[in-house]
Amino acid sequence: MASNTYNLYGRANSGSLAVQIVLEEIGAPYEMVWVSRAPEEVAALRQINPTGKVPALVLPDGTPVFESAAILIHLTHAHPAANLAPPAGTTAHARFLQWMLFLSSNVYETVLRSSYPERYSTIGQAAANEIKQQAVADYARHLELIHGALSPYVLGETLSAADPYLYMLTAWYPGDLAALHARLPKLAQHAELLHRRAATVKAEQAHTGD
Ligand SMILES: N[C@@H](CCC(=O)N[C@@H](CS)C(=O)NCC(=O)O)C(=O)O
């Protein structure tokens, strides 16, 4: 009998959190495969995801998929009954794709630039401080932009896969998160709404530690 179970490759406090929340929201069966930063575990992960990063999702038919936005968008298509995205081809779906790609290519990018600033210069650590400062400023600017759209969710009244994604990325903000929430109250309300959901609670329990 064919399996209907997903395998989610993740690491505590990493991008696998949003995918796990969405799998929980859907109610799809999945197993977590925790990958540490140990070189042998990262080498094994490269068999699934050649970039050596998490998250990666192995679909029930055995196909591995990487890139968080692609995984999340795929899950909304594979499980339409969960209603985590508007129907494909509609204007509302165009808006959904816009924010998914914005989160992936802008917000997630600033997470990585602020977490690994030494990778963004040929002089490594020597430039890390300035690169990180600029990344944190860009991070806040991107969150400010999406804040303007929140009502209370990214797409309005209905939760979508963009919401756990935004929730995860906002929580990682490396500046003063309390000050950011005070300045962007709809972002604080969004975090509160998402934090209370049973799917988030369950995924966050699994995602503690490193
Ligand atoms: N564009 C990728 C980024 C994934 C990514 O950078 N993941 C981080 C964890 S949040 C990672 O694995 N970092 C390890 C490294 O860069 O060495 C995605 O959206 O899935």
The ligand as an ORCA input file, in Angstrom:
! r2SCAN-3c Opt
* xyz 0 1
  N      15.871     29.606      0.773
  C      15.842     28.520      1.715
  C      16.650     28.926      2.928
  C      16.807     27.754      3.901
  C      17.847     28.063      4.962
  O      18.778     28.886      4.758
  N      17.715     27.360      6.083
  C      18.617     27.567      7.186
  C      17.902     27.293      8.501
  S      16.595     28.428      8.781
  C      19.766     26.601      7.092
  O      19.600     25.440      6.823
  N      20.975     27.133      7.334
  C      22.179     26.345      7.408
  C      23.278     27.004      6.630
  O      23.028     27.959      5.885
  O      24.404     26.534      6.771
  C      14.391     28.184      2.096
  O      13.544     29.092      2.038
  O      14.096     27.011      2.395
*
